[in-house]
Amino acid sequence: MGCEQGREEERPAHRVWVDAFDMAICQVRNRDFAAFMRSTGHPAPPNWNQPGFDDPDHPVVAVSWVEAQKYCQWLAETTGRDYRLPTEAEWERAARAGEEGRLYPWGDVPPQDWWEYQQRWGREGPGPLVVGQGAPNAYGVFDLCENVHEWCADWYKADYYELSPRHNPSGPSTGERRASRGGSWRHHVKVSRVAARSSIPPTFQYADYGFRVVREHRQQESKCSDQ
């Protein structure tokens, strides 16, 4: 976890253990959030009906960390499963997909030299893309370092890596900003490195912030069944 060649908050690079978990292969979409809104009466976030953001399969954006938490709680109550936001450690584990040294999900090729960057992000105009258009990483997960920043469960602390536990680190106990990971359609370099960290206050609603969910892993569900 982390990167010695990255920014100061990414150092030191260190080894952690992360228990098994299941992660959604795509960021939460507008159609997913719409079901939550219909069920709970939650108001639509900003940009909801704005062209460039309103496709049902666009990632939902301008959702605060607090609202993302409410969505996870609703999904858990609806399904009977423990859905939640990923920790920074879980997110980075999924983004690396078993390749600990690589800078990006696809390897070390810079985004501007990566053919999929030119195909999807070499365009003008604001707004995210429909989820899952590119190739998934080795774990089958899409858009992990691009499209929108993704909220994580942790409070953010720049020097947390100096003291973080080795087993299932989940961030400091308090803070003023919540951690986020991944790239964003808003920035010139729209794809972030797997180790890059970011953060904003948990009540902020930014048009390039979304999220995806994880849940506790159930071993029996990984077995194939035709019943």
ABEGO torsion letter per residue (X at the ends): XEBAABBAAAOBBBBBBBBBBBBBABBBBAAAAAAAAAAAGBBBBBGAABBGAABAABBBBGBBAAAAAAAAAAAAAAAGBBBBBBBAAAAAAAAAGGBAABABAAEABBAAABAAAAAAABBBEBEBBBBGABBBBAAGBBGAABGBBBBBABBBBAAAAAABBABGBAEBABEABBBBBEBBAABABABBBAABBBBBBAABBBAABBBBBBBBBBAAAABBBAX
